[in-house]
Amino acid sequence: MIWLSGKVKVLQVMRPSAGGIKKHIFSLLQKKSGDFIFGFAGELTEAEQKTLKDLGVTYYSVAIPAGISLKGDLKACYSLYRIIKKEGYRIVHCHGFKAALPGRMAAFLAGVPVVYTVHNSIWHENVATFKRIIASLIERFLTKFYTHKVIAVSENLKKELILRHGVFAEKITVIPNGVEIPEEVKTIPHQPVVIGTLARFAPQKGLNYLLEALALLSNRGVKFRAIIGGDGPLKDELKELAKELGIESLVTFPGYIPNPAEFYREIDIFVLPSLSEGLPLSLLEAMSWKLAVIATNVGGIPEIINSGENGLLVPSRDATALTEALYTLIFNESLRLSLGERAYITVREKYNVAYMVRRNEEIYRGLLK
């Protein structure tokens, strides 16, 4: 096989992101085998660039526009093409629709194979209909002609790619997200109970429904604290909503969380009220810390959560249902603890990061046979 003749250079390409995609890529790089040399193209903070340097990963600053921009995407495509040719990359691995737009074209021009990981749906309701149609047409064309292998992080995303974007099933491999399993987890309940979430402050995360549910709990006289970690375009809007709902004193917005482990130790119940999801890393992380989790029944989440066994599922956009689930767990500590224990077992057995990395590298090897 060609890859045995020397270490193969793989370029990871990422769109602007502060969420799970970045964590996913860093996991691939932190646990990489010795068969590959990696580069990373995108935009990172100085601290993140240092992390890559320590891992032996070459960083290339490439601006990939958040929205579809002919000028911006062409510029990104040219930059990526030059990197691939000059540095001798043999495989390009694009993450997310926006990175895959210039990334796949650059790889085609350079004559190297492309892996494309689909992390989230591009067909959620918060995207205008005409934009969804355009994105779907682009997705269908590029995936059919310019993509060698597609990785979907959930079975649900695989179905969407087949049914809505016309991707051939044989081109898609499902590799679930994986997380590091903490060596030791001690569950110490807090008084009052602490409810938390960790998410990008974007419409598809449904955080306004969580705030509405917290207000309903407060109106019932339930004692609790809440921590909503993360950042994003809706930050000011969500803080204002908390004030309007009269729960400003009960909810903390700490911003970006550099050390999620500390965050998970501080809470008792993790909530993910998303309207659209692939296979959320934050949910898997919370489960690995033996937290009782409540999540919406969307995307790949039902592939992780069996409601009543290792967590609770509620309908999306339903603050009342979310309130009832929270009420149940707040006043049933034994249920919280048992759900958390079974959540931990689920992640340890099915969503380990080592398995995710191994499967990704198997894809690389398969492309070079």
C-alpha positions in Angstrom: 0.0 0.0 0.0 1.2 3.5 -0.8 0.8 4.8 2.8 3.4 2.3 4.0 6.2 4.0 1.9 6.3 6.9 4.4 4.2 9.0 6.6 1.2 10.4 4.8 0.5 14.1 5.2 -3.2 14.9 5.9 -4.5 18.5 6.0 -7.4 19.1 8.3 -9.6 22.1 7.2 -12.1 23.7 9.5 -14.6 26.6 9.1 -14.9 29.3 11.8 -16.1 27.4 14.8 -16.1 27.6 18.5 -18.0 24.5 19.3 -17.9 20.7 18.8 -16.2 20.6 15.4 -13.0 22.2 16.9 -13.1 19.7 19.8 -13.5 16.8 17.4 -10.5 17.8 15.2 -8.3 18.4 18.3 -9.2 14.9 19.5 -8.1 13.4 16.2 -4.8 15.3 16.4 -4.2 14.6 20.1 -4.7 10.8 19.6 -3.2 10.5 16.2 -1.0 7.5 15.3 2.5 7.7 14.0 1.5 6.8 10.5 0.4 10.4 9.6 1.7 13.9 9.6 -1.0 16.5 10.1 -1.5 20.1 9.1 -4.4 22.3 10.1 -5.9 25.1 8.0 -8.4 27.6 9.5 -8.4 30.2 12.1 -7.4 29.6 15.8 -6.4 31.6 18.8 -2.7 31.9 19.8 -3.3 29.4 22.6 -4.8 26.9 20.2 -2.0 27.4 17.8 0.5 26.6 20.6 -1.4 23.4 21.4 -1.1 22.3 17.7 2.6 23.2 17.7 3.1 21.0 20.8 1.4 18.2 19.0 3.7 18.5 16.0 0.9 19.8 13.8 1.6 22.6 11.3 -0.8 25.5 11.4 -1.9 27.5 8.4 -4.0 30.6 8.8 -6.7 30.5 6.2 -9.8 32.7 6.4 -12.9 30.7 5.4 -16.0 33.0 5.4 -18.9 32.0 7.7 -21.5 32.5 4.9 -21.4 31.7 1.2 -19.1 34.4 -0.4 -17.9 34.0 -3.9 -14.8 36.2 -3.4 -14.1 34.8 0.1 -14.5 31.2 -0.9 -12.4 31.5 -4.0 -9.7 33.2 -2.0 -9.8 30.4 0.6 -9.7 27.8 -2.2 -6.6 29.3 -3.7 -4.9 29.5 -0.3 -5.7 25.8 0.4 -4.6 24.8 -3.1 -1.2 26.4 -2.6 -0.7 24.8 0.8 -1.6 21.3 -0.5 0.8 21.6 -3.5 3.7 23.3 -1.8 3.6 21.1 1.4 2.8 17.8 -0.3 -0.4 16.9 1.4 -1.8 13.6 0.2 -5.3 13.8 1.8 -7.6 16.7 2.6 -10.1 16.2 5.4 -12.8 18.9 5.5 -15.1 19.4 8.5 -18.5 21.0 8.1 -20.2 22.4 5.0 -18.4 25.7 4.9 -14.9 24.2 5.1 -15.8 21.6 2.5 -16.9 24.2 0.0 -13.4 25.7 -0.8 -11.6 22.6 0.6 -13.0 20.1 -1.8 -12.4 22.3 -4.8 -8.8 23.0 -3.7 -8.2 19.3 -3.3 -9.7 18.5 -6.7 -7.4 21.1 -8.4 -4.4 19.7 -6.5 -5.4 16.1 -7.5 -5.6 14.6 -4.0 -8.5 12.7 -2.4 -11.0 14.3 0.0 -12.6 13.1 3.2 -15.6 15.2 4.3 -17.0 14.9 7.9 -20.6 16.0 8.3 -21.1 17.2 11.8 -24.5 18.9 11.7 -27.6 19.2 9.5 -27.7 22.0 7.0 -31.4 21.6 6.8 -32.6 23.1 10.1 -35.4 25.6 10.3 -33.3 28.6 11.4 -31.8 28.8 7.9 -33.9 30.5 5.3 -35.6 28.2 2.8 -33.8 29.6 -0.3 -30.4 29.3 1.5 -31.2 25.7 2.4 -32.1 24.9 -1.2 -28.9 26.5 -2.5 -26.8 24.7 0.2 -28.4 21.4 -0.7 -27.7 21.8 -4.4 -24.1 22.7 -3.7 -23.8 19.8 -1.3 -25.3 17.3 -3.8 -22.9 18.5 -6.6 -19.7 18.6 -4.6 -20.4 15.3 -2.7 -21.1 13.4 -6.0 -18.2 14.7 -8.0 -15.5 16.0 -5.7 -15.7 13.9 -2.5 -14.1 10.5 -2.1 -15.4 9.5 1.3 -18.1 11.1 3.6 -18.1 10.5 7.3 -21.4 11.2 9.1 -21.3 11.4 12.9 -24.7 9.8 13.3 -27.1 7.5 11.5 -29.6 10.3 11.3 -27.1 12.5 9.4 -26.4 9.6 7.0 -30.1 9.3 6.3 -30.4 13.0 5.6 -27.4 12.9 3.2 -29.0 10.1 1.3 -32.6 11.4 1.2 -32.1 15.1 1.0 -28.8 15.5 -0.8 -28.7 12.4 -3.0 -25.4 11.0 -1.6 -24.8 7.4 -2.4 -25.0 5.2 0.7 -21.9 3.3 -0.1 -19.9 6.6 0.0 -20.9 7.3 3.6 -19.4 5.8 6.8 -20.9 6.5 10.2 -18.3 7.2 12.8 -19.8 8.6 16.0 -18.1 11.3 18.0 -15.9 10.2 20.8 -14.7 11.8 24.0 -12.0 11.1 26.6 -13.3 9.1 29.6 -12.3 10.7 32.9 -10.1 8.5 35.0 -12.1 9.2 38.2 -15.5 10.6 38.6 -17.0 11.5 42.0 -20.6 12.5 42.1 -21.3 15.1 44.8 -24.8 16.5 44.7 -25.1 20.3 45.2 -27.6 22.2 47.3 -29.5 23.7 45.7 -29.3 21.7 42.5 -27.2 23.2 39.8 -28.5 23.0 36.2 -26.1 23.6 33.4 -25.5 23.6 29.7 -22.5 24.1 27.4 -23.3 25.2 23.9 -22.7 27.8 21.2 -25.1 30.7 21.6 -26.8 30.1 18.2 -30.5 29.7 17.2 -30.3 26.0 16.6 -29.2 25.3 20.2 -32.6 26.4 21.5 -31.2 28.1 24.7 -34.2 30.4 24.9 -36.4 27.4 25.7 -34.1 26.5 28.5 -34.4 30.0 30.0 -38.1 29.8 29.7 -38.1 26.4 31.5 -36.0 27.9 34.3 -38.4 30.7 34.7 -41.3 28.3 35.0 -39.4 26.4 37.7 -38.7 29.6 39.6 -42.4 30.5 39.4 -43.2 27.2 41.1 -40.8 28.1 43.9 -38.2 25.5 43.0 -34.7 26.3 44.4 -31.9 25.9 41.9 -28.9 27.6 40.3 -28.1 27.5 36.6 -24.9 27.9 34.6 -25.1 28.5 30.8 -21.6 28.2 29.4 -20.5 29.2 25.9 -20.5 32.1 23.6 -21.9 33.1 20.2 -24.0 35.6 18.4 -27.0 35.4 20.7 -25.1 36.1 23.9 -26.6 39.6 24.6 -30.0 38.5 23.5 -30.0 35.5 25.9 -28.8 37.6 28.8 -31.6 40.1 28.1 -34.1 37.3 28.0 -33.0 36.1 31.4 -33.5 39.6 32.8 -37.0 39.8 31.2 -38.0 36.5 32.7 -36.9 37.6 36.1 -34.2 34.9 36.6 -31.1 37.0 36.1 -30.0 36.3 39.7 -30.3 32.6 39.3 -28.4 32.2 36.0 -24.7 32.7 35.4 -23.2 33.3 32.0 -19.5 32.6 32.4 -18.7 32.8 28.7 -16.3 30.5 26.9 -15.3 27.5 29.1 -11.6 26.7 28.6 -11.7 23.7 31.0 -15.0 21.8 30.6 -14.0 19.3 33.3 -14.3 22.0 36.0 -17.7 23.0 34.5 -19.1 19.5 34.7 -18.0 19.1 38.3 -20.0 22.2 39.2 -23.4 20.9 37.9 -25.9 18.1 38.7 -28.1 18.2 35.6 -27.0 18.8 32.1 -29.5 20.1 29.6 -29.2 20.3 25.8 -32.4 22.0 24.3 -31.3 21.9 20.7 -33.5 22.3 17.7 -31.0 20.5 15.4 -28.0 18.3 16.2 -25.6 15.8 14.7 -24.1 13.9 17.6 -23.3 16.5 20.2 -19.9 16.3 21.9 -21.0 18.3 24.9 -23.7 15.8 25.7 -21.2 12.9 25.5 -18.8 14.8 27.7 -21.5 15.5 30.3 -22.5 11.8 30.3 -18.8 10.8 30.8 -18.9 12.8 34.0 -21.9 10.8 35.3 -24.3 13.6 35.0 -28.0 13.2 34.6 -28.8 14.6 31.2 -32.0 16.0 29.6 -31.9 16.5 25.8 -34.3 17.1 22.9 -35.4 14.3 20.7 -33.7 15.6 17.5 -30.9 14.5 15.1 -28.6 11.9 16.5 -29.4 12.4 20.1 -31.9 9.5 20.3 -29.0 7.3 19.1 -27.3 8.1 22.4 -30.1 8.5 24.9 -32.7 5.8 25.7 -35.1 8.0 27.6 -35.6 6.8 31.2 -32.5 4.6 31.1 -29.4 6.8 30.6 -31.1 10.2 30.4 -34.4 11.9 29.6 -35.6 13.0 26.1 -38.1 15.9 25.6 -39.6 17.4 22.5 -37.8 20.3 21.0 -39.3 23.8 21.3 -41.3 22.7 24.4 -40.3 24.7 27.5 -43.2 23.0 29.5 -41.9 19.5 28.8 -38.4 20.6 29.7 -39.7 22.1 33.0 -41.4 18.8 33.9 -38.2 16.8 33.2 -36.1 19.2 35.3 -38.7 19.1 38.1 -38.5 15.3 38.2 -34.8 15.2 38.4 -34.4 18.0 40.9 -36.7 16.2 43.4 -35.4 12.7 42.7 -31.8 12.4 43.6 -31.6 8.7 43.3 -32.9 8.9 39.7 -30.4 11.6 38.9 -27.5 9.4 40.2 -28.7 6.2 38.5 -29.2 8.0 35.1 -25.7 9.4 35.5 -24.2 6.0 36.2 -25.8 4.5 33.1 -24.9 7.5 31.0 -21.2 7.0 32.0 -21.4 3.3 31.0 -22.9 4.2 27.6 -20.2 6.6 26.7 -17.4 4.4 28.0 -18.6 1.5 25.9 -19.7 3.2 22.7 -18.3 6.7 22.3 -14.6 6.4 23.3 -12.3 8.8 21.5 -9.7 6.1 20.7 -12.3 4.2 18.6 -13.2 7.4 16.7 -9.6 8.2 15.9 -8.8 4.7 14.8 -11.8 4.6 12.4 -10.9 7.9 10.9 -7.4 6.8 10.2 -8.7 3.6 8.6 -10.6 5.8 6.2 -7.3 7.6 5.3 -5.5 4.3 4.7 -8.4 3.0 2.5 -8.0 6.0 0.2 -4.4 5.2 -0.5 -4.6 1.5 -1.3 
